[in-house]
Amino acid sequence: MDLNQKVARFLALKQELERREQEDNLSRYNKGEKIHRKQMQFHQCPARNRWVFGGNRSGKTECGAVETVWLLRGIHPFKPNRPNISGWAVSLTAQVSRDVVQQKILHYLPKRYIADISMQSGSKDNYKEGVIDYILVKNVFGGVSRLGFKSCDQGREKFQGASLDFVWIDEEPPREIYEECRMRLFDKLGYLYVTMTPLKGMNWVYDVIYKNSCEDPELKCFFMEWADNPFLDQAEIERLTKILDSEELESRRYGRFSGKGGLVYKEFDPSVHVIEPFSVPPAWFDNISIDPGLNNPLSAHWYAVDFDGNVYVIAEHYEAGKDIKYHAERIKSICSKLGWPSDRQGKIRALIDSSAAAKTLAGLKSVSELFYEEGIVVNHKVNKDIFSGISRVKYYLKKGDNGRPKLFVFSHCINMIKEFLSYSWDYGDAPKKQNDHAMDELRYYIMSRPEPPELKPAKSEIARDKDRLIRRLNNSKRALL
């Protein structure tokens, strides 16, 4: 091997090592200047039944994923490692499994350690976008570990029969699923760990787990809040703290149990937020927002904004079992009665769920295209982040310094009012997917509004200095012209 070949080989090895280091997120977990101490306490605890009650974005799911990968690989730094182990990662639904737990696992599991993958749905060649059934992971002992992905909506029967070394449950499970998972660990003295935000109030988890009514000596609870996560921005913490009420702060920030009910928008008060219709100045007209449906209701509402930034829901179309042509005619009719403006081509503009961009079952045209043919131009590039959207709606519902909220609903928008009063949390950190069509398109609209100044994170001194420098440069350029 001559010198050039040696240099080429060295550079290739160096590039491969750099690629592996970049891919290996696990090696950087809680290393460096910032350490999430609550996560490390969870990992170090020897108890075989551990529960992490954490606020949103407190780092609870992160530590569950890392614990799982450490066990699969046989490299756990604080526990006896076993060869060829088998475990489950349990989510509430298959979709949540794909979007949350599966993505977290793959983030910390380098591709070179994956021996094989079996899919529930989707392509094995693009496994990150599909729903994984199980992963075979190369273990440092020379064998292979197996991780199966399960969802609570499969029912208790699907959790029977297996003998496991560990089970990770992300978000609050039904009690029968929890008990069945415990039985899977019985003969191997395996580990069970649950990461969740307590959104359902003082239910069975509060009595059985938090209060440890069974007096289980192997049960240990941990609590994580936003301040425990050193990777969260302080300005963002302050911003979200302003939005949430005191009861929701207990669960969503601190991961504590509260006696609140399951309603998402407890702030909504019909005596405050529902008002009688009045003649709205055309200058206030802002946008229409649509959540499409065929068998399910299509929900469309008309939104106006006054010069103080208060939002008014002034009209409603809410109907199921009709085609796009029918809905378009109803929307155009309501626009005509209101005197709603159209664009230069005479078309009405609206926001719509991003699913409208997909082709219909017939595969010919999307919902967006069908609306366009009927004279309605829909923008499907909406922000669908549920947590951020709900937080922003809550801000509009809360009373400000003047004692008034910033969101009002005309009394004839009866379907939106009904949904406000019934929209509730499901298991885990998501609302129930039922009777939520108006709530969805309300979020799309509110998230399209400029962020209120009081919710914007304060700029750092460096950012402010950069803005001043840019202004001086721009002024200098204008002076030379």
TIVEX-140036 format. One line per 2 residues: number of its first residue (from 1); their letters; for each residue x negated, z negated, y of C-alpha. Coordinates in steps of 0.05 Angstrom, whole numbers, m for minus. Example, Ala and Ser with C-alpha at 12.3 -4.5 7.8 and 13.67 -1.06 7.14 Angstrom:
<pts>
1	AS	m246,m156,m90 ~ m273,m143,m21;
</pts>
This chain:
<pts>
1	MD	0,0,0 ~ m33,22,65;
3	LN	m28,m13,132 ~ 31,28,158;
5	QK	70,13,95 ~ 55,m61,101;
7	VA	77,m62,174 ~ 141,m24,156;
9	RF	155,m73,99 ~ 142,m133,145;
11	LA	189,m106,198 ~ 243,m92,146;
13	LK	237,m163,119 ~ 238,m191,189;
15	QE	301,m151,206 ~ 335,m174,142;
17	LE	318,m247,155 ~ 345,m241,226;
19	RR	409,m209,199 ~ 418,m264,148;
21	EQ	406,m318,200 ~ 458,m287,246;
23	ED	508,m282,189 ~ 496,m353,165;
25	NL	541,m393,211 ~ 539,m451,162;
27	SR	466,m465,178 ~ 484,m474,251;
29	YN	543,m520,239 ~ 534,m584,280;
31	KG	461,m569,292 ~ 428,m569,360;
33	EK	445,m606,423 ~ 520,m610,412;
35	IH	544,m650,352 ~ 618,m662,334;
37	RK	609,m734,310 ~ 680,m741,283;
39	QM	669,m680,238 ~ 605,m710,210;
41	QF	640,m777,197 ~ 693,m739,157;
43	HQ	639,m703,115 ~ 600,m768,103;
45	CP	661,m808,79 ~ 661,m817,3;
47	AR	737,m828,m3 ~ 772,m779,m49;
49	NR	835,m773,m6 ~ 818,m759,66;
51	WV	865,m739,122 ~ 845,m712,190;
53	FG	898,m719,243 ~ 874,m676,301;
55	GN	900,m645,364 ~ 902,m569,373;
57	RS	831,m542,377 ~ 800,m610,363;
59	GK	757,m582,306 ~ 798,m606,247;
61	TE	806,m539,211 ~ 733,m524,223;
63	CG	710,m585,184 ~ 759,m570,128;
65	AV	729,m500,120 ~ 657,m525,121;
67	ET	673,m579,70 ~ 702,m526,25;
69	VW	643,m479,30 ~ 593,m535,18;
71	LL	629,m555,m46 ~ 635,m484,m71;
73	RG	562,m469,m60 ~ 540,m536,m89;
75	IH	502,m555,m25 ~ 543,m613,3;
77	PF	493,m657,40 ~ 532,m722,29;
79	KP	566,m716,m39 ~ 545,m705,m112;
81	NR	545,m629,m123 ~ 574,m597,m186;
83	PN	563,m529,m218 ~ 619,m479,m228;
85	IS	672,m518,m191 ~ 744,m495,m177;
87	GW	788,m511,m118 ~ 847,m489,m75;
89	AV	855,m476,m1 ~ 929,m489,14;
91	SL	966,m463,76 ~ 1039,m464,96;
93	TA	1049,m389,87 ~ 1009,m329,62;
95	QV	1006,m302,133 ~ 978,m368,160;
97	SR	929,m368,102 ~ 903,m300,122;
99	DV	900,m314,197 ~ 872,m385,196;
101	VQ	844,m414,132 ~ 819,m349,102;
103	QK	784,m329,167 ~ 751,m397,174;
105	IL	725,m396,102 ~ 697,m326,111;
107	HY	664,m346,177 ~ 622,m398,141;
109	LP	612,m360,75 ~ 559,m305,80;
111	KR	579,m241,45 ~ 517,m244,0;
113	YI	545,m306,m34 ~ 611,m274,m53;
115	AD	610,m252,m126 ~ 680,m222,m128;
117	IS	747,m222,m92 ~ 818,m213,m118;
119	MQ	872,m193,m69 ~ 946,m213,m64;
121	SG	957,m156,m15 ~ 912,m108,22;
123	SK	848,m72,3 ~ 789,m105,m30;
125	DN	744,m61,13 ~ 775,m92,76;
127	YK	789,m161,49 ~ 786,m196,116;
129	EG	850,m160,138 ~ 889,m172,73;
131	VI	914,m234,37 ~ 863,m260,m13;
133	DY	885,m288,m80 ~ 818,m319,m99;
135	IL	743,m314,m84 ~ 686,m323,m134;
137	VK	627,m356,m99 ~ 554,m358,m123;
139	NV	534,m430,m135 ~ 462,m455,m125;
141	FG	463,m480,m197 ~ 464,m407,m220;
143	GV	538,m405,m237 ~ 601,m384,m201;
145	SR	653,m427,m165 ~ 725,m405,m155;
147	LG	769,m415,m93 ~ 843,m398,m98;
149	FK	887,m389,m37 ~ 956,m419,m43;
151	SC	1016,m426,4 ~ 1069,m479,7;
153	DQ	1125,m427,11 ~ 1109,m407,m61;
155	GR	1144,m470,m84 ~ 1121,m530,m125;
157	EK	1122,m492,m191 ~ 1064,m448,m169;
159	FQ	1021,m511,m161 ~ 1027,m533,m233;
161	GA	979,m530,m291 ~ 910,m523,m260;
163	SL	852,m573,m265 ~ 813,m574,m201;
165	DF	752,m605,m168 ~ 781,m604,m97;
167	VW	841,m583,m56 ~ 841,m570,19;
169	ID	909,m569,53 ~ 912,m544,124;
171	EE	971,m570,164 ~ 1026,m617,141;
173	PP	1052,m599,71 ~ 1119,m616,39;
175	RE	1112,m681,0 ~ 1125,m648,m68;
177	IY	1067,m599,m56 ~ 1021,m657,m37;
179	EE	1039,m696,m99 ~ 1030,m635,m144;
181	CR	961,m622,m114 ~ 941,m694,m128;
183	MR	958,m684,m201 ~ 912,m623,m205;
185	LF	852,m669,m188 ~ 868,m725,m237;
187	DK	823,m710,m296 ~ 762,m688,m254;
189	LG	768,m744,m202 ~ 768,m689,m150;
191	YL	772,m690,m75 ~ 836,m679,m34;
193	YV	830,m669,42 ~ 883,m650,92;
195	TM	873,m626,164 ~ 936,m627,207;
197	TP	968,m639,275 ~ 1026,m690,268;
199	LK	1083,m651,299 ~ 1141,m674,255;
201	GM	1144,m745,281 ~ 1144,m807,238;
203	NW	1162,m776,171 ~ 1135,m786,101;
205	VY	1063,m772,123 ~ 1068,m829,173;
207	DV	1094,m878,121 ~ 1055,m858,59;
209	IY	989,m835,89 ~ 979,m864,159;
211	KN	1008,m932,141 ~ 982,m926,69;
213	SC	1045,m956,40 ~ 1018,m943,m30;
215	ED	955,m983,m14 ~ 910,m929,m41;
217	PE	837,m953,m35 ~ 813,m880,m37;
219	LK	855,m861,24 ~ 819,m853,91;
221	CF	848,m826,157 ~ 809,m795,215;
223	FM	834,m778,285 ~ 805,m723,328;
225	EW	822,m707,400 ~ 800,m655,451;
227	AD	746,m701,480 ~ 715,m708,411;
229	NP	701,m633,409 ~ 637,m621,450;
231	FL	649,m545,448 ~ 714,m548,489;
233	DQ	710,m534,563 ~ 726,m595,605;
235	AE	765,m555,656 ~ 807,m526,600;
237	IE	822,m596,574 ~ 845,m618,643;
239	RL	887,m555,651 ~ 924,m565,585;
241	TK	933,m640,598 ~ 972,m622,661;
243	IL	1020,m577,621 ~ 1040,m624,564;
245	DS	1085,m684,571 ~ 1063,m753,550;
247	EE	1095,m749,481 ~ 1065,m682,464;
249	LE	997,m704,488 ~ 1000,m757,434;
251	SR	1003,m704,379 ~ 973,m642,410;
253	RY	913,m675,445 ~ 901,m739,407;
255	GR	929,m722,338 ~ 972,m785,339;
257	FS	1042,m795,312 ~ 1099,m799,362;
259	GK	1173,m811,356 ~ 1191,m745,388;
261	GG	1241,m698,356 ~ 1224,m629,331;
263	LV	1247,m589,392 ~ 1193,m545,422;
265	YK	1220,m547,493 ~ 1243,m619,502;
267	EF	1233,m607,577 ~ 1293,m561,579;
269	DP	1352,m596,612 ~ 1416,m554,622;
271	SV	1436,m596,681 ~ 1371,m577,716;
273	HV	1350,m509,689 ~ 1418,m475,681;
275	IE	1447,m452,747 ~ 1507,m412,769;
277	PF	1493,m338,784 ~ 1482,m316,855;
279	SV	1467,m250,889 ~ 1393,m238,875;
281	PP	1355,m199,929 ~ 1327,m134,900;
283	AW	1259,m155,927 ~ 1258,m210,874;
285	FD	1269,m162,815 ~ 1208,m166,770;
287	NI	1213,m143,698 ~ 1254,m137,634;
289	SI	1229,m166,569 ~ 1252,m144,500;
291	DP	1246,m172,430 ~ 1270,m114,385;
293	GL	1315,m121,325 ~ 1361,m79,282;
295	NN	1393,m126,231 ~ 1367,m184,272;
297	PL	1389,m189,345 ~ 1354,m149,398;
299	SA	1342,m196,456 ~ 1332,m169,527;
301	HW	1331,m209,591 ~ 1322,m191,664;
303	YA	1273,m233,705 ~ 1268,m243,780;
305	VD	1217,m282,820 ~ 1228,m311,890;
307	FD	1174,m315,944 ~ 1154,m385,920;
309	GN	1139,m361,850 ~ 1202,m390,818;
311	VY	1228,m349,758 ~ 1302,m334,748;
313	VI	1332,m305,683 ~ 1390,m266,714;
315	AE	1419,m222,659 ~ 1422,m217,583;
317	HY	1434,m166,528 ~ 1433,m198,459;
319	EA	1464,m162,399 ~ 1450,m148,326;
321	GK	1463,m90,279 ~ 1458,m34,330;
323	DI	1410,24,337 ~ 1361,38,393;
325	KY	1407,88,428 ~ 1462,35,433;
327	HA	1414,m18,459 ~ 1384,31,510;
329	ER	1453,48,537 ~ 1471,m26,544;
331	IK	1405,m40,580 ~ 1415,19,627;
333	SI	1486,m3,641 ~ 1464,m74,660;
335	CS	1408,m44,704 ~ 1460,m1,740;
337	KL	1505,m62,754 ~ 1446,m101,781;
339	GW	1417,m44,821 ~ 1353,m51,781;
341	PS	1298,m3,802 ~ 1270,55,761;
343	DR	1203,91,766 ~ 1190,158,799;
345	QG	1213,194,735 ~ 1278,155,736;
347	KI	1258,113,676 ~ 1267,38,668;
349	RA	1205,m3,652 ~ 1203,m65,607;
351	LI	1158,m109,564 ~ 1167,m109,488;
353	DS	1139,m141,426 ~ 1075,m105,402;
355	SA	1110,m91,335 ~ 1149,m37,372;
357	AA	1087,7,371 ~ 1091,13,294;
359	KT	1128,70,261 ~ 1198,58,234;
361	LA	1212,56,159 ~ 1227,130,161;
363	GL	1156,139,187 ~ 1176,187,242;
365	KS	1177,150,308 ~ 1162,80,334;
367	VS	1212,36,370 ~ 1172,48,434;
369	EL	1179,123,426 ~ 1254,118,412;
371	FY	1264,76,475 ~ 1224,127,515;
373	EE	1269,183,492 ~ 1328,142,518;
375	GI	1297,133,587 ~ 1263,65,578;
377	VV	1187,59,581 ~ 1164,m3,544;
379	NH	1097,m37,549 ~ 1078,m67,482;
381	KV	1011,m95,504 ~ 1038,m166,511;
383	NK	1001,m232,500 ~ 1030,m261,436;
385	DI	987,m324,432 ~ 1040,m375,413;
387	FS	1004,m439,435 ~ 984,m411,503;
389	GI	1052,m380,513 ~ 1091,m443,497;
391	SR	1043,m484,541 ~ 1056,m436,599;
393	VK	1132,m439,590 ~ 1128,m514,590;
395	YY	1091,m512,656 ~ 1149,m472,686;
397	LK	1200,m521,657 ~ 1166,m584,683;
399	KG	1186,m611,750 ~ 1133,m602,804;
401	DN	1115,m645,863 ~ 1179,m622,898;
403	GR	1221,m649,840 ~ 1242,m579,818;
405	PK	1220,m536,759 ~ 1198,m464,767;
407	LF	1244,m433,715 ~ 1320,m425,721;
409	VF	1370,m391,675 ~ 1436,m362,699;
411	SH	1494,m395,662 ~ 1520,m329,631;
413	CI	1454,m320,592 ~ 1486,m361,537;
415	NM	1441,m338,479 ~ 1377,m358,515;
417	IK	1407,m426,531 ~ 1427,m435,458;
419	EF	1357,m418,434 ~ 1326,m467,484;
421	LS	1369,m522,454 ~ 1353,m506,381;
423	YS	1281,m478,382 ~ 1243,m527,338;
425	WD	1176,m538,304 ~ 1166,m518,232;
427	YG	1114,m549,186 ~ 1047,m542,219;
429	DA	1031,m516,287 ~ 1083,m462,295;
431	PK	1157,m459,313 ~ 1209,m440,261;
433	KQ	1219,m365,255 ~ 1294,m367,264;
435	ND	1339,m358,325 ~ 1277,m347,367;
437	HA	1286,m276,395 ~ 1299,m297,467;
439	MD	1243,m350,462 ~ 1194,m296,440;
441	EL	1208,m247,496 ~ 1210,m304,547;
443	RY	1138,m320,526 ~ 1118,m247,533;
445	YI	1145,m246,603 ~ 1116,m313,626;
447	MS	1048,m293,598 ~ 1051,m229,639;
449	RP	1056,m270,703 ~ 992,m288,742;
451	EP	965,m355,720 ~ 988,m409,769;
453	PE	930,m432,813 ~ 937,m505,791;
455	LK	926,m483,718 ~ 864,m442,730;
457	PA	799,m476,708 ~ 757,m496,768;
459	KS	696,m452,779 ~ 628,m481,768;
461	EI	579,m487,826 ~ 538,m430,796;
463	AR	600,m385,794 ~ 618,m403,866;
465	DK	547,m389,888 ~ 550,m322,852;
467	DR	615,m305,889 ~ 582,m322,956;
469	LI	523,m278,940 ~ 568,m219,921;
471	RR	607,m227,986 ~ 542,m227,1027;
473	LN	518,m164,991 ~ 584,m129,1003;
475	NS	583,m149,1077 ~ 512,m123,1083;
477	KR	532,m56,1053 ~ 591,m49,1100;
479	AL	545,m64,1159 ~ 500,m6,1140;
481	L	557,44,1137;
</pts>
